[in-house]
Structures are given as C-alpha cells and as structure tokens.
C-alpha cells in the first residue's frame, strides 16, 4: 500500500497544477454566492470566507513581485511568504470569530 501511494504521488507530481489553481476560483465563487444567500449565517463569517479571495490575490501579486524583482519563487523568500500567509491567517481568524459569535447567540434549550 505504501509503495502504491508513493507511485501515485510521483504520477501526480508530473502534472502542472496552474490551470487547476486558476479554475478553482469557479467553485469557490459558487460557494460564496450561496453562502451570502443563507440568512442564518452572520456577516462576519461571510466576510471571513471572502477574505480568502483577498489572500489568493495578495499571494499572486507577491509571487509576481518575487519572481520579477528577486528572481526567486515565493517559497524561497520567507518574509514575503509569511506576509502572504498572514492574509490566510487573518481570514481564518475572522471566520472563527464569526462562528464564535454565532454559537454564542444560539439559544440553549435544557430539558
């Protein structure tokens, strides 16, 4: 089983995932569209999930900067990589705050 898994990973590593990354915005946009239609989910959660798109946009911009001016990938420049990942952490934190607020607002019925 372990050998099969390693061969499968080796097989997957031969494919360029750039197109998959670009196309992934479509299902995420559909997710956001339906998320904003749900009235029972508070606005903080919706903003948090929307901030994930900001994270992707910032990561793309910083990657372009890193490749153009430093001739290095984003992963090779710790300060830039950490700055990009900050936006993912920010969106996760906002989502968490939204769920905490939503859970605190639920009425508890003890029988």
C-alpha positions in Angstrom: 0.0 0.0 0.0 2.8 2.4 0.9 4.5 1.8 -2.5 1.3 2.4 -4.3 0.8 5.7 -2.5 4.4 6.8 -3.4 3.9 5.8 -7.1 0.6 7.7 -7.1 2.2 10.8 -5.7 5.0 10.5 -8.2 2.4 10.3 -11.0 0.6 13.4 -9.8 3.8 15.4 -9.5 4.3 15.2 -13.3 1.2 17.4 -13.9 1.3 21.2 -13.9 -1.4 22.4 -11.5 -1.5 26.0 -12.6 -4.7 25.5 -14.6 -6.4 23.7 -11.7 -5.4 26.5 -9.4 -6.9 29.1 -11.8 -10.1 27.1 -12.3 -10.6 26.6 -8.6 -12.0 30.1 -8.3 -15.2 29.0 -10.1 -16.4 26.5 -7.4 -15.3 28.9 -4.6 -17.3 31.7 -6.2 -20.3 29.5 -6.3 -19.7 28.7 -2.7 -19.6 32.4 -1.8 -22.7 33.1 -3.8 -24.8 30.6 -1.9 -23.1 31.4 1.4 -24.3 35.0 1.0 -27.9 33.8 0.3 -28.1 32.0 3.7 -29.6 34.4 6.2 -28.8 32.4 9.3 -25.0 32.8 8.8 -23.8 36.1 10.2 -21.9 38.7 8.2 -18.6 38.1 9.9 -18.4 34.5 8.6 -19.2 35.7 5.1 -16.5 38.4 5.3 -14.0 35.8 6.5 -14.6 33.5 3.6 -14.5 36.5 1.3 -11.1 37.4 2.7 -9.8 34.1 1.4 -10.1 35.5 -2.1 -8.0 38.5 -0.9 -5.4 36.1 0.3 -5.2 34.4 -3.1 -5.0 37.8 -4.8 -2.2 39.1 -2.5 -0.3 35.8 -2.9 -0.4 36.1 -6.7 0.8 39.7 -6.5 3.6 38.9 -4.1 4.6 35.9 -6.2 4.9 38.0 -9.3 7.0 40.6 -7.4 9.2 37.8 -6.1 9.8 36.3 -9.5 10.2 39.6 -11.3 12.4 41.6 -9.0 14.1 38.9 -6.9 14.2 36.1 -9.4 13.1 33.7 -6.6 9.9 31.9 -6.0 7.6 33.0 -3.2 8.6 29.9 -1.1 12.2 31.0 -1.2 11.6 34.4 0.4 10.5 33.8 3.9 9.4 37.4 4.6 7.2 37.6 1.5 5.8 34.1 2.0 5.0 34.9 5.6 3.4 38.2 4.6 1.2 36.4 2.1 0.2 33.7 4.6 -0.7 36.4 7.1 -3.8 37.1 5.0 -4.9 33.5 5.2 -4.4 33.5 8.9 -6.5 36.8 9.1 -9.3 35.2 7.1 -9.3 32.1 9.2 -9.4 34.2 12.4 -12.3 36.3 11.1 -14.2 33.0 10.2 -13.5 31.7 13.7 -14.8 34.9 15.3 -17.9 34.7 13.2 -18.6 31.1 14.3 -17.9 32.0 18.0 -20.4 34.9 17.7 -23.0 32.7 16.0 -22.6 29.9 18.6 -22.8 32.4 21.5 -26.1 33.7 20.0 -27.7 30.3 19.9 -30.5 29.7 22.4 -29.9 26.7 24.6 -32.9 24.6 25.5 -32.2 22.4 28.5 -34.9 19.9 29.3 
